[in-house]
């Protein structure tokens, strides 16, 4: 059985100074107050729009907790600090919701620069890409409506549903993603394609499969993401894997529980279709852990990233590695948590020898606000997450005080 413990706060917070610990404690205590989070979510975008001097406060609190910096240069300091503790980095240009061809091209160029930077570092194996940063939401929605499951698995996008102008627009999207994947492949950097809402996910899956077929020949360069709170994702993983096996390319998959649960359920109820989300947390957990077992099994040879803040799932993955006779330092199995959260998981896994990374966004404060709002909302709504973070921080502060006295 695994001897890894997620209770060791000395290892978890070794990289933080006393001042940083206290700041994190204050932040998570604030996020534990639902009324305060609700007020912040409402007022912050308005304050920025009105150009009120709130950037300094944001930078010193929620931004410094969850974001690497406004630029690659700033972010490199955080990445280097994590690297000293054998924790790697998944870089993410955290700008969201900016549409228009000019913005899509700019996002591609920033991504290329990020790959160039990552290639010079020894602890940045992956970059994360969100297709809505490179494609119009409405275009993805239209493609999704005419997508078929059997075609998605084979990487076929239903272009027959588009007019000529839209076909040209889609080709530019394909070109952007292909440019990114090709450059990443040449520089030995992995590309993780983020999951989106269900009503735009299918063209994302199909395009990701196209990129896997092209670039995952000798190794996994491109990874898709499966949100296991969805009822059909375990089947989707297995079917996608079978297609990869039959077509001789490596299959890469990042496993997450999911990020849009409330939105998904509300839309399903509003538009009167069955909710795509599991009815219980237990069903989600069962699918997530079944997916871990399927992917880690050496008979399948899937390249897997366990993207989870669930302590049991991470521990279960290490136990499966031992069961299958795999070393903890195994190239096909990677663990990842968001920067600013679950340090008790990340740093203890790294100390045990696992490949672990922090998902590290960067970008101008005003542009990463949607990302930060999600983090605040998530921490306020995830059952027990804020309380768990807070108790671990308090435990380490108490331990340090006792240590200083002795």
C-alpha positions in Angstrom: 0.0 0.0 0.0 1.1 3.6 -0.7 2.8 5.4 2.2 2.0 8.9 0.7 0.3 11.1 3.2 -1.6 14.3 2.3 -1.6 15.4 6.0 2.1 16.5 6.0 1.8 20.3 6.0 5.6 20.8 6.5 6.2 19.4 3.0 3.0 21.0 1.6 3.9 24.5 2.5 7.7 24.4 2.7 7.8 26.8 -0.3 5.7 29.5 1.5 7.1 32.1 3.9 5.2 32.8 7.1 3.8 36.0 5.6 2.6 34.1 2.5 0.9 31.5 4.7 -1.0 34.1 6.7 -2.1 35.8 3.5 -3.4 32.5 2.1 -5.2 31.9 5.4 -6.9 35.3 5.2 -7.9 34.7 1.6 -9.5 31.2 2.2 -11.2 32.5 5.3 -12.7 35.2 3.2 -13.8 32.8 0.5 -15.5 30.7 3.1 -18.0 33.6 3.5 -20.6 33.1 0.8 -22.0 36.6 1.1 -18.6 38.1 0.7 -17.8 36.0 -2.4 -21.1 37.0 -3.9 -20.5 40.7 -3.3 -16.9 40.4 -4.7 -18.2 38.7 -7.9 -20.7 41.5 -8.4 -18.5 44.5 -7.6 -15.0 43.5 -9.0 -16.0 43.6 -12.7 -17.9 46.9 -12.1 -15.0 48.5 -10.3 -12.6 47.6 -13.1 -15.0 48.8 -15.7 -15.3 52.1 -13.9 -11.5 52.2 -13.7 -11.5 52.4 -9.9 -8.1 51.8 -8.3 -8.7 48.2 -7.3 -6.0 46.5 -9.3 -3.5 46.7 -6.4 -5.9 45.0 -4.0 -6.7 42.2 -6.6 -3.0 41.7 -7.3 -2.1 41.3 -3.6 -4.9 38.9 -2.8 -6.7 36.6 -5.2 -4.4 37.3 -8.2 -1.2 36.4 -6.4 -2.8 33.2 -4.9 -4.1 31.7 -8.2 -2.1 33.4 -11.0 1.6 33.3 -11.9 1.9 36.9 -13.1 0.8 39.3 -15.7 3.6 38.3 -18.1 5.8 35.3 -18.8 8.7 37.1 -17.1 6.7 37.5 -13.9 5.4 33.9 -14.1 8.9 32.5 -14.5 9.7 33.5 -10.9 6.8 31.4 -9.6 7.7 28.5 -12.0 11.3 28.5 -10.8 10.2 28.5 -7.1 8.0 25.5 -7.7 10.8 23.7 -9.6 13.0 23.8 -6.5 10.5 21.4 -4.9 10.2 19.1 -8.0 6.8 20.6 -8.9 6.4 21.2 -12.6 4.2 23.8 -14.4 1.4 23.7 -16.9 1.4 27.2 -18.4 -1.9 28.7 -19.4 -2.5 32.1 -21.0 -5.5 32.8 -18.8 -7.2 35.4 -21.1 -10.9 34.4 -21.7 -13.9 35.7 -23.5 -12.1 37.8 -26.1 -13.6 37.2 -29.5 -12.6 38.4 -33.0 -10.0 37.2 -35.5 -7.4 39.7 -34.2 -7.8 38.5 -30.6 -7.7 34.8 -31.8 -4.5 35.5 -33.7 -3.0 37.3 -30.7 -3.8 34.4 -28.5 -2.0 32.0 -30.9 1.1 34.3 -31.0 1.2 34.4 -27.2 0.9 30.6 -27.1 3.9 30.3 -29.5 5.9 32.6 -27.4 5.0 30.5 -24.3 6.2 27.3 -26.1 9.5 29.1 -27.0 9.9 30.0 -23.3 8.8 26.6 -22.0 11.4 24.9 -24.3 14.2 26.7 -22.4 13.0 25.5 -19.0 13.3 22.0 -17.6 10.1 22.0 -15.5 7.4 23.2 -18.0 6.3 20.0 -19.8 2.8 21.2 -20.9 0.8 24.2 -22.0 -2.9 24.4 -21.7 -5.1 25.7 -24.6 -8.8 26.6 -24.5 -10.4 26.4 -27.9 -12.7 29.4 -27.1 -9.6 31.5 -27.1 -9.1 30.7 -30.8 -12.6 30.2 -32.2 -15.9 32.0 -32.0 -18.4 30.5 -29.5 -21.3 30.7 -32.0 -19.3 28.8 -34.6 -18.5 26.0 -32.2 -22.2 25.9 -31.1 -23.4 25.6 -34.7 -20.9 22.7 -35.4 -22.0 21.0 -32.2 -25.6 20.9 -33.2 -24.8 18.7 -36.3 -22.1 16.6 -34.7 -22.4 12.8 -34.5 -20.8 10.7 -31.7 -19.3 8.2 -34.1 -17.8 10.9 -36.2 -16.3 12.8 -33.2 -14.4 9.7 -32.1 -12.8 9.6 -35.6 -12.0 13.3 -35.6 -14.6 14.4 -38.2 -16.1 17.9 -37.9 -19.5 18.3 -39.7 -18.5 21.1 -42.1 -21.7 20.5 -44.2 -23.6 22.5 -41.6 -21.5 25.7 -42.4 -21.8 28.2 -45.2 -18.7 29.1 -47.2 -17.7 32.1 -45.0 -18.0 29.9 -41.9 -16.0 27.1 -43.5 -13.2 29.6 -44.1 -13.5 30.8 -40.5 -13.3 27.2 -39.3 -10.2 26.6 -41.4 -8.5 29.5 -39.7 -9.3 27.9 -36.3 -7.8 24.6 -37.5 -4.7 26.5 -38.8 -4.2 28.2 -35.5 -4.4 25.0 -33.5 -2.3 23.1 -36.0 0.4 25.8 -35.8 0.4 25.5 -32.0 0.6 21.7 -32.0 3.3 21.5 -34.6 5.5 24.1 -32.8 4.9 22.3 -29.5 5.8 18.9 -31.1 9.1 20.3 -32.5 9.9 21.8 -29.0 8.9 18.7 -27.0 6.1 20.4 -25.2 2.7 18.8 -24.6 -0.6 20.6 -25.5 -3.5 20.1 -23.2 -6.8 21.0 -24.8 -9.3 22.1 -22.1 -12.9 20.9 -21.9 -15.7 23.4 -22.6 -19.5 23.4 -22.1 -21.4 20.4 -23.5 -23.1 22.5 -26.2 -19.7 23.4 -27.8 -17.6 20.4 -26.7 -18.1 18.1 -29.7 -16.2 20.1 -32.3 -13.5 20.5 -29.7 -13.2 16.7 -29.2 -13.2 16.1 -33.0 -10.5 18.7 -33.7 -8.4 17.4 -30.8 -8.6 13.9 -32.2 -7.5 15.2 -35.6 -4.4 16.8 -33.9 -3.7 13.6 -32.0 -3.7 11.6 -35.2 -1.2 14.0 -36.7 1.2 14.7 -33.8 0.9 11.7 -31.4 2.9 9.3 -33.4 6.0 8.5 -31.3 4.8 10.1 -28.1 1.8 11.9 -26.7 2.0 15.6 -27.7 -1.8 16.5 -27.7 -4.1 15.6 -24.8 -7.9 15.9 -24.7 -9.7 16.6 -21.4 -12.7 14.6 -20.1 -15.0 16.0 -17.5 -16.1 12.9 -15.6 -19.2 14.5 -14.1 -20.7 13.9 -17.5 -22.7 10.7 -17.9 -21.0 9.5 -21.1 -17.4 10.5 -20.7 -16.1 7.1 -19.4 -17.5 5.5 -22.6 -16.0 8.4 -24.6 -12.5 7.7 -23.2 -12.7 4.0 -24.0 -14.1 4.6 -27.5 -11.5 7.3 -28.3 -8.7 5.0 -27.0 -9.9 2.1 -29.2 -9.8 4.4 -32.2 -6.3 5.5 -31.4 -5.2 1.9 -31.0 -6.7 0.9 -34.3 -5.0 3.9 -36.0 -1.6 3.6 -34.4 -1.2 6.8 -32.5 -0.7 7.6 -28.8 -3.7 8.5 -26.8 -3.4 11.4 -24.2 -6.2 12.2 -21.8 -6.4 14.7 -18.9 -9.1 13.6 -16.3 -11.0 16.2 -14.4 -14.3 16.1 -12.6 -15.8 19.2 -14.3 -16.2 22.9 -14.1 -19.6 23.9 -15.4 -22.0 21.8 -13.3 -24.5 24.5 -12.2 -24.6 26.1 -15.7 -25.1 22.7 -17.4 -28.0 21.7 -15.1 -29.7 25.1 -15.4 -29.5 25.1 -19.3 -30.8 21.5 -19.5 -33.8 22.4 -17.3 -34.4 25.6 -19.2 -34.3 24.0 -22.6 -36.0 20.8 -21.5 -33.4 18.2 -22.3 -31.9 15.5 -20.0 -29.1 16.9 -17.9 -25.7 15.6 -19.1 -24.4 15.7 -15.6 -24.4 12.7 -13.2 -27.2 12.9 -10.6 -24.8 12.3 -7.7 -21.3 13.0 -6.6 -20.9 9.3 -6.0 -21.6 8.5 -9.6 -19.0 11.1 -10.7 -16.4 9.7 -8.3 -17.1 6.1 -9.6 -16.6 7.2 -13.2 -13.5 9.2 -12.4 -11.8 6.4 -10.5 -12.8 3.9 -13.2 -11.2 6.2 -15.8 -8.0 6.4 -13.8 -7.8 2.6 -13.6 -8.5 2.2 -17.4 -5.8 4.8 -18.3 -3.1 3.7 -15.9 -3.5 0.0 -16.8 -0.2 -0.8 -18.8 -2.2 -3.0 -21.1 -3.8 0.2 -22.5 -0.8 2.5 -22.5 -2.8 5.7 -22.2 -0.8 8.9 -21.4 -2.8 10.3 -18.4 -2.9 13.5 -16.4 -4.9 13.1 -13.2 -6.2 16.6 -12.8 -7.9 16.3 -9.4 -8.2 18.0 -6.0 -9.7 14.9 -4.5 -7.3 13.3 -2.1 -8.7 9.8 -2.5 -8.5 9.8 -6.3 -4.8 10.9 -6.2 -4.0 8.3 -3.6 -5.9 5.7 -5.6 -3.9 6.5 -8.7 -0.6 5.9 -6.8 -2.0 2.6 -5.4 -2.9 1.5 -8.9 0.6 2.3 -10.1 2.0 0.1 -7.4 -0.5 -2.7 -8.2 0.5 -2.7 -11.9 4.2 -2.7 -11.0 4.8 0.8 -12.2 7.3 3.2 -10.6 5.8 6.4 -9.1 8.2 8.3 -11.4 6.5 7.0 -14.5 6.4 9.1 -17.7 2.9 8.1 -18.8 1.3 9.2 -15.5 1.2 12.8 -14.4 -0.7 14.5 -11.6 -1.8 18.1 -11.6 -3.6 20.6 -9.4 -4.4 24.3 -9.8 -1.8 26.8 -8.5 -2.9 28.1 -5.2 -4.9 25.0 -4.2 -4.3 21.6 -2.7 -0.6 22.1 -2.0 -0.9 19.2 0.4 -1.5 16.9 -2.6 0.9 18.4 -5.1 4.0 18.7 -2.9 3.6 15.4 -1.1 3.2 13.6 -4.4 6.3 15.4 -5.8 8.2 14.4 -2.6 7.3 10.8 -3.2 8.7 11.0 -6.7 5.6 11.4 -8.9 5.5 13.7 -11.9 3.4 16.6 -10.6 2.5 20.0 -11.9 0.7 23.1 -11.0 -1.7 24.6 -13.6 -0.3 28.1 -13.7 -2.3 30.8 -15.6 -0.8 34.2 -16.5 -2.0 37.3 -18.2 -3.0 41.0 -17.5 -5.2 41.4 -14.3 -8.2 42.8 -16.2 -8.1 39.9 -18.7 -7.8 37.0 -16.2 -10.8 38.3 -14.1 -13.1 35.6 -15.5 -10.7 32.9 -14.5 -10.3 34.4 -11.0 -14.1 34.8 -10.6 -14.4 31.0 -11.3 -11.8 30.2 -8.7 -13.6 32.3 -6.1 -17.0 30.8 -7.0 -15.6 27.3 -7.1 -14.0 27.6 -3.7 -17.2 29.0 -2.3 -19.3 26.2 -3.7 -17.1 23.1 -3.6 -18.2 21.1 -0.5 -15.4 21.3 2.1 -12.6 22.6 -0.2 -12.2 26.0 1.4 -12.5 24.5 4.9 -9.9 21.9 4.0 -7.5 24.5 2.6 -8.0 26.7 5.7 -7.5 23.9 8.2 -4.2 22.8 6.6 -2.9 26.4 6.5 -3.8 26.9 10.2 -2.2 23.5 11.0 1.1 24.6 9.4 1.1 28.0 11.0 0.6 26.3 14.4 3.3 23.8 13.6 5.8 26.5 12.8 5.0 28.4 16.0 5.5 25.3 18.1 8.8 24.5 16.2 10.1 28.1 16.8 9.4 27.8 20.5 11.2 24.4 20.9 
